Every structure is written in C-alpha cells, then in structure tokens.
C-alpha cells in the first residue's frame, strides 16, 4: 500500500496540503531508521546504513530543486555545519523543509562522515526523540548506551551534591522521571487508558527538570558536563514524545472547540529552540574544543549533529500535529499509524533488495539473513506481527 492510498483510505479527503505530505514522508523515513537502529549484527547495521545513506541522497536529488546544494550538505560536513549555524532560529516557521528532512536522517548520514562516536551524549541526542517512542526502542537506547541506565543515579547524585553546595533544590530526580516514563509506555502498550492530565503532569515534570539542567549548563554551574549533557538530551527526547501524546489527547478532547492546541505548547517547544541556539551550542563547542581536546572540525561535527537532533524533535512534534489534525477520532489515527508502520517496513525491505547488490564492499552476510534480521527487528518494534 502506497502513501497516497493510505491517505485516501484513512482521511477520506483530498484536502491534504504539501506540508502534511512532507510530514508523512518524514514519518516513513523515521520508522525505517528505527528498524535499522535495533538490528543486532554490526555488519548488518553497517550494510543497511550504507543502503539508507545512498537512498537518502538519491531521494533528495529528486525532491529538492537545488540538488547540488543538498548533496554537498550530505558529503561535506563543513557545509552542513555552516548551514546549520546560519539557520538557527527560534521560530519553527523559519526552518526549511530540507533542513527538517536532513535532521530526520542525520544519524544515518553521520556514520559516513567521521562523527564523534565516543561522545555518548551525541549518540543520545541523535537517537532519543525516535527511540523513546516505545518500550522496545527505549530499551534499545538503554542497551546501546551503557552510561545512561547505569549512570542515571550517578548523574542525580552529582547534581544533588552540586545543588546542595549552591543551595538549590530540585523536586525530583532523573531516575524517577525515567521510571514514570517507562510506566507510561507500559500502560499504552497494555491498552490501558493514560489520561490527558497524566500526560500533562509527566510533560511538566520532564520539562522543568530538563530546563533547569540546561540553565545550570549554560551558567557553567556543572563540573560533570558529559553526564549532564547525557541527561539533557535523554530528557529532551522523552519530552518530544510526551508532547506528541499530550497534543493528541488535547486535540481529541477539544477538537470541536476554537482552540485545539494547549496554550502552553509553544512554551514547551522553546526547550528545543534553546538546545539548538547559538548560545547553548557555543558552550558545547568550547567544551569539546578546550575540555575534550577535539579539533575544530571534530567539534563542529558534534555541534551540527546536536543542532539537527533538536530540529528533528521540532519536526517530529510539528509533523504529528499536522497529521493528527487530519483525523476526526483517535481510532482513525491509530489505524493510520498501523498502516504507516507496515509501509515503513515494506519500503525498507524493498530498499534492501534493490540496493544490496550495488554495495561496493559486500559484507559476508546473505540477502536472506538481512531479510530475516529485518523482519525480527520489525516484529520487536511492533511494525508487523510475528
């Protein structure tokens, strides 16, 4: 089933604007990337990553009129950085569609551009918004980043010590937020009702904790900067997913009213503007360059990836609003996402079959094994049934 047919069958309307279509395409790409991220074999992940990166460049060559500019952004990290820093704005309307699309794919692109893999907070930032979507993918993030699950208590203890010294109090700790977040995902997957009020409370708890960590980081009030950045980006990914869920609940409760988005929505979104701001990124750059002794180029690679990770969160939430507001009931939206998951899996499988034989360096793994592993990954993520 193709995207246009899913739209026609689900929404029963032809009044779907171009922005919504682009949002739907980003959703498909994002779902495919999550399947890649959960594959277990390193060689298999590398194979699929190359396939996806090649596919992205080909797709963008057709999608955008300024082909050379877009391809250069993929192939030359300096130009990616230059564009990223020049496009830092606080208003989502100022972010181009090409920037949103690149942000959605930056994790795949970075693997071929010498991205600094040793900095765990970069990996957290790139993956968090997408991998916080389900219990299975949230578990993938924890397994992928040993410092997160094991380091949560360490971060909290260090923050507690610091805050005591400065006589500042925080009402909760990051461990509780992670446990509450897992409880939300568990309730959803069991089909239990999770109320709009519950979403809002969790949203506010995560937002207030994350914004305080960001302020302490900006004001140079933390010594363990890597650990704090880990926490900041993990929480921002969780926040993006909770905002999506709360936006949906708010819309279906008030869809017949004049206002269908919580008046505080733009305030919550400012956290992503802050994390992609010149002020914040300049401090991270100085930490990388002076504190971690990275080269200027390496430090700028880190900055560009962090920037795009937050643009991805902005696009994730904005795309969700565009899509949800095309529906008239929650069940209709649920059926739509089920179809989109199936489409994402089918497209990934098609890409693998089409591109596998064209790889320059073929790993010692059969096409059948790739298909089987992809199927196992899709089952684990809930895109298809066993």
N, C-alpha and C positions, 0 to 999 in steps of 0.2 A: 504494500500500500504506500503510495507516494504522499508527500507532504500536502499537496493541493487537495488530494482526495480526503485526507484526514480532516483538513479544514472544512471542506464542503460537507462531509458527513456529520461532523461534530457541531459546527456553528450554525449551519443552515442559513447562511447569509453570504452575500458576495461583497459585503461592505467591510473587507479586511484591507487596511491600508498597508503601504510598503514598509513602514516601520515595524508593524506587527509581523509581517512575513520575515523580515530580517531577524527579529527576536526569535521566531520559531526555528529558523535555521541555526542560530547560535545554541538553542536548546539541544538540537540534534547533535551538534558537534561536541557540546559539553558532555552529553551522555556517553558518546563514543570514547571520549578521553578517560572517563571514569572506568570504563571497562579495561582500557589499556593499563591504567594505574594499578589495578588489582591483580594483574597477571603475575604469576609467581616466578617463572623462569626468567633470569636476567637476559638470556639470549632472545627469548620470545618477546620480552618487553622492548629490547633494542630493535628487533625486526619490525614490530608493529609501530614503534615510534618513527622509524625511518619511513615507513609506508604513510603514516599520518602526516609527517612533515612534508613529504613530496606532494601528497594530495592537497594539503593546505595551500601550498604555493601555486599549484595548478588552478585550484578553485578561485584564489584571489586574482589570478591573472585574467580570469573571465569576469569576475564580479565587479572589480573596480576599474574605472576608465584609466586611471593613472597607473598603469601596470608596472612600469619601471620603478616608480617610487615605492610601491608596495613590496615588490620583490627585493629591492635594496634594503628595505626595513627588516626583512627576514634574514638576508645574507650578511649584512654588515651591522654589527651590534652598535657601533658608534652612531649610526643614523637612527637606529631605534631609540637610543638614549636621547639624541638631540630632539627628536620629535616628541618623545615622552615629556621631557622637561619643558618644551615650548608649549605643550598643550595642557599643562597643569592648570586646571581651573576649578572653581568651587561649584559651578553650575553644570549639572548633567547635560543640559542642552548644548553646552559648548564642546562636548566630546563627540568627535566624528564617528560615523558608523565603522570606518576602517579601524579606528583605534579600539572600539569595543570588540570588534572581531579578533584583532590581534591579541587583545587582553585575554580573550577566551581560550586562545591557543598557545599562549606564551610558554606554558610548561613543556609542550612538545618541542617548540622552536628552540628553547634554551638548551635542550640536551645536545644539540648540534653546534652550539655557539660558545662552548667553553664556560658555561655558567658555573658559579662557585658552589659546587655541591656540598662542600664541607661545612657551610654555614647552614645550620638546621633551620634557622628562622626564615631563610629564603624558601626552603622547601615547604615549610609550614604555610607561608604566605601564598605560594603558588597553588597549593592543594586544598587549603582549608575550606574555602567557600563551596567547592564542589563536594569534597569528601565528608563534609558534615551533614550531608543530606539524609543518610540512613544509618542504622546501627551497623550494618555490614561495612559501609565505607568509612564510618567513624572509627571502627576497629582497625581498618586498613591503615588509617593515619597513625593510630597509636603504635601499631606494629612496625610501621615504616620509620617512625621517629621515636627511638628509644628514650630520648631525652624528655619527650612530652609527658607520657604517663608516669614514668619514674621520677621526672623532675618537677612535677606539679607541686608536691609537698615542699620540695627544696625552694622553689620559687616563692611559695607562700611564706615559708619560714624566714627567708632572706628579706622579703618585703615587710614582714611583721617586725623584724629587728630594725630595719631602716625606719619604719614609720614610728616605732617607739622612740627612737632617737630624736625624731623630729616632732614628736607628739601629735602625729596624725593618725586617725583611726579609719579603718575600712570595715564596713558592716559584715562582710562575708569573706570567703577565700575562694581561690580559683578551683580548689578540689570540689567544693560544694556546687559550684556552677557547672562543672563537668558532670557530676553525678545527676544533677537536676536535668541537664540537657539529655543525658542518656535515658533518663526516665521518660522524658517527652517522646523521644524516638521509639522507645519500647511501647508506650501507650498507643502511639499511632499505628505501629505495626501489628499490634494485637486488635486493632479496630475499636479501641476504647475512645470515648469522647474526651477530647482535650479542649477545654473551653477557651473562648477568646480572652477572658480575664487571666487564665493561666498562662497563655502565650504572652500577654502583655507584661505580666509580672516577671517572667523569665527574661523577656526582652529588656526590661528596665534594669534588672539585676546585672545582666551581662554588659549592657551599655555603660552603666555607671562605673562598674569595675574597670572596664577597658579604658574609658575616657580618663580615669584617674591615673592608670598606669602610663598612658600616653603623656599626660601632663607632667608626671614625675620624670619621664624620659626626656621630654623637651627641656625641662628645667635642670637637667643634669643631676637629678636627685637620687640616681641609682648607680650602684657600682657593678652589679652583675648584668650588664647590658644585653648580652646574648640571651640569657634566661628570660629577661623581661620582654625582649622582642619576641621570643617564642610565645610567651603568654599573650602578648598584644595581638599577634597575628592569628593565633588559635581562636581567641575570643572574637576577633573581627569576622572570621569565617563562620563561627557559630551564630553571631549576630545577624549576618546576612540571611541565613536560613530561617531564623526565628522571625525576622521582619517579613519574609515571604509568607510564612504561615499566618502571622498575625494580619497582614494585609488581606489575605484571602478570607479569613474569618470575619474581619471587619466589613469587607465588601458584601459577603453573603448576608450578614445581619442587617446591613443598611443600604442594600442595592436599590431600594425604591426611594431613598432619601436624596436630597440635593448633594450632600457630601458623602462620598463613598470611600474616602481615604482618611485615616486618622489625622487630625490637625497637627499632631506631633511628628508625623512621618518624616518631614524634611529635616527636623532637628536630629532625629536618629541617624539619618543618612549623612549628616555632616561629619560623622566619625571617619567615613571613608574618604571624604574630602580632606580631612586633617591628615590622614595617613598617606595621602598622595600629594600633600602640599610641599612646596619648596622648603619651607621651614623645617618640617619633620625630616624630609629626605636629605637635607643638607647635614643634619646632625648624624643621621645614619652613615652618610658618606664619610664624614670626619671620623666616625668610629671605625669604619672599615679601613680607611687610609692610614690614620695615625695609630689607632688602637690595635687593629688586626694586621697592620703592615702589608695590606694588599696594594697592588699597583693602582695607578689612576684608572686604567682601563678596567681592571677587575672590579674596583669599587663602583664604577659607573655601570657595569653589567649588573651588579647587585641592585643598584638604585632603579634601573629600568625595569627589572623583574618585579621589584616591590611595588613600583608605580602601577604597572599593568595588573598586578594581583588585585589592587583596590579598584581599578577601573572595571575589572571583571565582576567584583561584588556589586558595584553600582549598576552595571548592565544586567546582572543576574536579577536584582530586585526590580529594576525598571521593566525588563522583559516580562517578568512574572505578572506585573500589573497590567501590561498591555494584553497579555494572553488571557488572564483571569477575567478581565472586564469584557471579553467577548462572549462569556458564558452567562447562563441565567440560573444555574443551580450547581451545588457542589458535586453532585453525582456526575453531571455532564463534564465537569473539569477533570474528575478522577478518571473517567473513561478516556478522555482526551490524552492524559498523561500515559495511560496504559498503551495506547496506540503509538504514541511518540517513542516510548521505550522500545517497542517492537521495531519501529522504523530505524531507530538508532542502531540496534543490534544488526538488523539486516544490511544497513549501509556499511557497517564495519566489516561484516563478513564479505560483502561484495568488494570492498576496497582491498581486503587481504587477497582475495582470489585474483583480482585484476593486477595488483602491483607486485605480488610476491616474486614472480619470475623475473621482474625487471630490476631487482636489487643488485647493486654492483658486488657486494660482499654477502653471499648467501650463508647464513649460519647452518650448522649441522642439525637441522630440525626439519621434519617433513611438513608439508602443507596440511596433511591430516591432523598432525599434532597441534598445529596452530589453530585449526578449526575447533578441535576438541577443547583445547585450553580456553579459547574464546567463549565457547558455549558454557563451560564450567564457570567462567568469570561472570557471564551474563546471568546465570542462574543464581549465583551468590549475591549479585546486586539486585535481583528481582526483576530484571528486564524480560526474562522468559521463564516459563515453568519447567521444572525438571521432568 
